[in-house]
Amino acid sequence: MRRRTAAILLIILLAALTAPAAATGYTVSPANHIPDGPPQELTPLEWWQVPPQVLIAGLFIGTSPELLVVVNVLFLLNVWLFFGYRRIAKRAALEHETRTAIYDHIRAHPGIRLGTLAGDLGVNRGTLRYHLGKLQEFGMITAAAVEGRTGYFENRQKYSVLEEKVLIHLKNPNTREILAILLAGGGASRRELAERLGITASSVSWHLRRLKNDGIVFQEKERGDARYSLSEDLTAFVGERAGCREA
């Protein structure tokens, strides 16, 4: 595999080096639609404001254009090696038993919070934060925050931003129950939710305010009484997730 890759790069390099020798000249013609008026003033840049690759390219253009091709090939090779390293690093990251268990648990319970993750796996929070940081560094997981509560997800862009918020909200038992009631009944008032859940109306208001702010539920007036309904765009998603085990 390495020999094949090296051979391909060598062929590209040789083909590029022969291109200047094959040039047969060119013709310069005036551009169309030249704007009227005075030219715009250009802002000069200091040398340290120019990207290193541009500086190197400018140096070789003035001395040997052929070497510029070599520089570009080496740059592309460097990019290829970088992503190759990233793949190796990801595999190495999962060679740690605890880190693998954390990663697998996050995949099985998207939106899981730090405390729940620590309790499920029996890992202290300091160690857990270290491994979560490593998994984020390698781009294997992401974190999303809702009202100061952080949930962790596998970095596969499987869920939309709104769906991630729903999954984090579902980790709260009362919020989960509220969403289940709204899903089944097509809407409810704050008083009805408080009676069904056996909690105070002020507690229900706290949950509803958070859900409303995140666009998960909406409020409408009916005969002077505020009623809350689940967003139609989330009906199917909540229906699939509301009955899941709390993660």
N, C-alpha and C positions, 0 to 999 in steps of 0.2 A: 504494500500500500504506500509506504514512504517512497519507494523507488518510482512508482507511477506518478505520485504527486510531484516529485522533483523533476521528472522528465517533462511533465506538462508545463511546469514553470520555466524550464530551460527552453522549450520550444517557443513559448510566448516571448521570452526575453530575446531570443535570436531573431524572431520575426520582427520584433519592434526595432531592433538595432539596424536591420536592413532597410527599414522604411525610409530614413533620410537619404540613403544612397539612391533610392528608386525615384525620388522626387524629380519631376520634369519641369518645374517652374510654375508660376502662377501669374494671374493678371489682376491688377488692382483697378476697381471701378468705383465711382462715387456712390455713396449711399442714397437711398430714397428718403423722402420726407424729412429733410434736414430742418430742424426747428429754427424759427426766426428768433431774433433777440440776442442779447449778450449771453455768453456762456456762463454756466453756474460756477461759482467759486468752489474750488476743491479744498477740503480740509486735510492738511498734511498729517501723516502718521509718524510717530516715532518708531524706531526699529523694533523696540520691545513690544509694540502693539501689534506687530505682524506675526501670524502663526508661523512656527518653526518650519513647517513643510513648504510654505510659500517663500521663506527666506532661502532655503536650500535650493528650491526650484529656480529662483532668480539667479542664484550664484552659478548654477550649471548652465542656464540658458546663455549667460554671457561668456562662458568658457567653452563648454562642450555640450551641445544639445543632446548628443547620443547618450551621455551619462544621465541625463534627466530621466530617460526611460528606465534605466537601472534603478534610480532612486524610487520611481513610482512602483516598480515591481517589488522592491524591498519593502515599501510601505504596505502594499497589499498583502505581502507575505507576513508582515508583522501583525496585521489585523487578523489574518487566518490563524496564526499561532495563538493570538490572544483568546479568540473564541474557542480554540481547541483546549486551551488551559482552563477556560471557564467550565467546559464540559467535564474535564478531569476533576476539577475542584468540586463540582457538584457530586460526582460519584464518591469522592473522598469524604465529603461532608456526611454522607449517609453510612459511612463505615463505623461511625460512633453509635453504639447500641442505644443510648438514651436519646440522642438526637433523632435517630430513625424512628423511635417510638413516638417522640413528640410530633414529627412530621406526619406519620401515619394517623395519629389521633386527630390532628387538625384536618387532614383530608376526610376523615370519617365524620367529623363534627364541625362543619364550616361555621365560622363566627364564634367559636368557643373563646371564652375569656381566660385570662391568666389564672385567676383563682381556681376555676373549675379544672383547668388543665393540670395545675399543680396537684389538686386533690385526686383526680382520676389516675394520675401516673405516680403519685407519691414522690414527686420531685420538689425540693425546696425552691422558693421563688428566685433566689439569687442564681442558682444553677440554671433554672428554667429561662430566666431573662438572657443569660449568656448564650444558651443554645438557640433561642429565638432570634437573637441578634445575628448569629452566624447563618441561620437559615435565611434571614432577610438579606444579609450581605451577599449570599450566593443567588439571590433572586428566586428562592424556592417557595417562600411564603410572603404574604402581604398583611398589613394591619389596617383596619378601618375603625374609626372612632365615632361613637354616637353618644352625645350628651356626657362626655367624659368616660364612657365605657368603651374599651378597646376589644375588638374581636379579631381573630386570626383566620386567614384563609390560605388555601393553596394558591400559588400564583399561576393560575391557568386562565384568568379572565373568564371564568365560568359564569359568574353572576354580575349583573349590573350594579351600579352604585346603590340604587334604591333597594335591590334585592339583598345586598349585603346588610343594609340597615335593617331590613325586616328580620334577617337571620339573627342579628345581634339583639333586637327587641324580643325575639321569641325565647331568648335565654331567661327572661324574667317570667316566672310562672303566672303572675297576675296579668301581665301584658299579653302573654300567650292565650290566656282564658278570654280576655277581652276581644282579641282578634277572632278567636273561635266563635264567640257569641255573635259578633258582627257578621261573620261569614255565614253562619247558619240562619240567623234571623233577618238578614238584610238591613240591619240598622237597629239602634237602640238609644235610649236617652241615658244621661248620666245616672239618674235615679234607678232605672231598670238594671243597669250594669252593677251598681252598688249592691242592690238586693240580690242579684244572681251570684256575685262574688263574695258577699258577706263582709265587705270592707266599707270604709267611710266614703262619702261622696267626694270629699277633698282628695282622697287617695286616687279615686277614679279620674278626677280632673287632672291630677299630676301625670298619670299614664296617657290620657287622651291628648294632653298638651304636647307631650313629646312625640306621639304618633302623628299628630296633626302637623307639627313643625317639620317633620321629615317627609310629609306628603303621602303618608300611608293611609290615613283616614281623613275624611272631610266632614265638615259640620254644615247642617242646614236647619232652618227654622220650620217647625210644623206646628201651627196653632199656638205660636208663642213659645213653644218648647224646643230646645235645641236637641237635635238627634244626630247621631254619628254613624257614618257608614264607611265601609271599606272601599278603597279605591278600586274601580273596576279592573284596572290594569294589573292588579295584584291578586285578584280573586283566585285564579288557578294556582299561583305560586304559594299563597298562604294555605290554600286547601291541601296542597301536597306536603307542606311543612308543619302545619299546626299540630298534627297528630304525632310528630316525631318525638322520640325520647329526648328529654332535656339534656343538652350536652354541656 
